[in-house]
Amino acid sequence: AMMVAVSGPKLVEAAKAAIITSASLKTENAGELEKMLNALGYSWATPEEVAKIDGSPEQEDLALAFRLGLEQLVIENKSMESIKDARIVSLMDLSVHAAMQSWVPRQLPLMVIHEMLEAQTADQCSQAFCYLEQRVDKLRQLTENGEHKYSQAALLRCCNTLMQRLSKSSSLLLCGRVLMLLAHVLPLTEKSGVNLKGEFNRATADIPYSTELEGDEAERLAAEGGD
């Protein structure tokens, strides 16, 4: 089970400081984060047991600490691309680890990534999106191959929001990368990618097509000995 010595704003601030400190480490930051959280009163047995209290106030406090930690690091970066800050990349990796261990809700890492992308310009998002592309296997685990509805919804929200910001002409390549990522992570039966109602675009009129050749084209083929 998970027990904490403090709660509310004090816990959030203390957990945020632990997360940022751990994200600043080059190695073994997940283990160090667990030690710091243990010092705050957190204790975990197994992911299965922790999962029984999914959505508890303690989980929500820790999730908020991750999001506030990201916000602080993004502000510190000012105009610099967030993905170039090793601490931000490490923090997002820590959020994935925490979600896989059921320390936080499973959709938290995708919410953190979404907020990181929201803090970038459209041009900067191209480089930042590489983070997701390099972690397709982790995304499949987080969404349980599309079976976990909350993490799946968070991934779709993240990608759809990004697509809405992009220009369909100048950012065509990135739009394609977003669609390819979703195709790799979510199953083919995912409702967002299936035309359930069978609706088609009928705005354009049918263009008649004839196999009979006329005029210059017919004369050219006849001269070449064609049928």
N, C-alpha and C positions, 0 to 999 in steps of 0.2 A: 504494500500500500504506500501511498505518498502522504507524508506528514510534513508540515512546515512550522517553524518556530514563530515566524512573523507572517503577516498577511496584509493584503491591501497595498496602498502606495509604497510603503516601506519595502515590502517584498519585491515589488516590481522594480524599484530603483536599485535594490541590492542585486537582483538577478540580472538586470541590464548591465550593471558594472561588471559582473562576473562574465557575462557573454562577450562584452567588448574586450575584456582582458584576455579571455581564451582565444578570441578571434585574432588577437595580435600575436599569438604564439605561432612559431613556424611548424612545430611538430607536437603530436600527442595532445592537441587542443581539446579533443572530445573527452579524453580522460581527465584532463585538468578541469574542464567545465563541470564534470560530474562531481569532482572533489569539492569545488567551490559551492555547488548547489547543495551538496551534503552538509557543508558547513552552515548553510542557511536553514537547515532543518529538513530538506528534501531527502527522502529515502525511497528507493525502488527495490522491488523484489524481481519479478520477471515481467516482460512486456505484456504477457497474457493477463496477469493479475492487475497491472496498471490499467489495461484496456477496459477493465470492468468499471472504472470510474471515469470513463471518457467524457469530456465536457465538464469536468469538475471545476470549481473556482480556482483551485491551485493550477490546473492546466491552463486555464484562461489567463491567469496572472503571468505565467511563464511565457505564454504566447505573446502577450502584450509586451513583455520585456524584450523579446526578439524584435518586434516591430519598432519599438522605441529605440533600440540599439541601432537598427538599420538607419532610422531617421537621423540619429545623431551623426553617424559616420558619413551619410550623404551630405548633410549640412557642412561638415568639416571639409569635404572635398570641394565645395563651392562649384566652380565650373568644370572641374575635372570629371572625366568619364568614370562613373562609379565602378565599372567592371575592371578598371585598371588598378583599383585599390585592393590589395591582397586581403585586407581585413574584411572588406565587404563580401568577397568571394568566400572567405573562410566562415563568415557569419552565416551565409546562406547554406553552406555545407553542414554547419553545425545544426541549423534548423532541420535539415533533412535527417540527420542522425537522431535528433531529438524526436522527430515524428515517427521514425522507424522503431524507436524504443518506447513509443507511446507516452513520452513525457509531455507532449503537446498534441493538440488535435492534428490529425493526419493532413489536413489541407493547409496547415500553417506555412510550410515552405513555399507553396505556390502563391499564397497571399504575399509573402515577403518578396518573392521574385516579381510579382505583379507591381508592388509598390516601388521596387527598384527601377523597373522599366518606366513607370509613370514619372520618375524623377529625371529621366533622360530625354534629350531631344530625339526627334524621329531619326536623325542621322546616327546618333550614338546607339540607338536601339539595335542596329545591325550587328555591332560588335558585342553588345550585351546579350543578344539572343543566342550567341554561341554557347553561353553557359548552359542553356537548356538542351541544345543539340548534343553537347558532349555528355549529357547525363540522361539519355533516353531510358536506359535500364532502370535507373533510380526512379524516373517518372512512372514507369510501368509498375514498379513496386508500390509507389505512393498511391497510385490510382487503383491498385490491385487489378491491373489490366482492364480498367474501365468499370469495375464492379463497385468501387467505393464512390458513392454518388457525390459526397461533399468535396473530395479532392478532385474528382473529375470535373465537377462544376467550376471549381476554382481554376483549373487549367484552361477550360473553355473560356471563362471570363477573362483570364489573362491574355489569351491569344486573340480573342475577339476584340477586346479593347485596343490592343496593339494594331490590329488590322484596320480599325476605324480611324486611327491616327495617321496611317500611311497613305501616301499618294499612290493611286492605282497605276500611274504612269511612271513616275520617277522611282518608286519603291517596289516595282513589280517583282524583282528577285526576292526581296525579303518577304513579300506576301506569299510567294511560292514556298519559301522555307518554312513559314508558319504552318501552312497547310500540310506540308510533308511531315513536319513534326507530329501534328495531330494524327496523321495517318499511321505513323509508326507507334504511337503510344496507345491510341484508343482502338477498340475492336471495330471491324467493319459494320457490325450491327448497331453501333452507337447512334442513337436517334438523331443527333444533330447533323449527321452525315447521310441520313436516309430520307428520301422524298416520300414520307409516310402518306401524304394526301394524294400523291400522284399528280401534282400540279405542274404544268409546263408553261413556258412563256409563249403566249399566243399574240404578242404585240405585233410581230412581223407577219406579213401575209405570205402564204405559200408561193414559192416561185416555181412556175411550171418548167419542167425539164423535158427536153425531147432528144431522142437518140438519133433523129434524122439530121443529116448535115445539109446545109444549104449554102448557096452563093459561093464565095471565093474558097471557103474551106473544102467544099465538095470538089471543086475544080482542081484544087491543089492535090488532094488525095488521088483523084483520077489520073492526073499527070504522073504521079509517083507510082501508079500501078496498084494503089490500095483499093480495098473493097468499099 
